[in-house]
Amino acid sequence: MLVARCGAIAIRVIARRPEYLPQLPAQLAPERLRTYLAHPAQGQVERFEAPGLHALDFVLRGALGAAEFAACARTRRASPSPRC
């Protein structure tokens, strides 16, 4: 799953089977993901566990350009529903 909002990209990696979950943190270290996604992820990469889902969540900060971030900020002010 991939979601992009307000200067950040959120990625969820779900283990196909629960027994595969212990292997994910070793294979998907934040530093390794940042190296692999160096172009879109120009900021910090954070990793979180998603308990009960057998998944890891990653947040890539500084992933969108200034134009997208400004458009998102305008949308947030103009829209009553939170899009960002």
Sequence and secondary structure as in RCSB ss.txt:
>XXXX:A:sequence
MLVARCGAIAIRVIARRPEYLPQLPAQLAPERLRTYLAHPAQGQVERFEAPGLHALDFVLRGALGAAEFAACART
RRASPSPRC
>XXXX:A:secstr
 EEEETTEEEEEEE SSGGGTTHHHHHS HHHHHHHTTTT  S EEEEEETTTTEEEEEEET S HHHHHHHHHH
HHH SS   
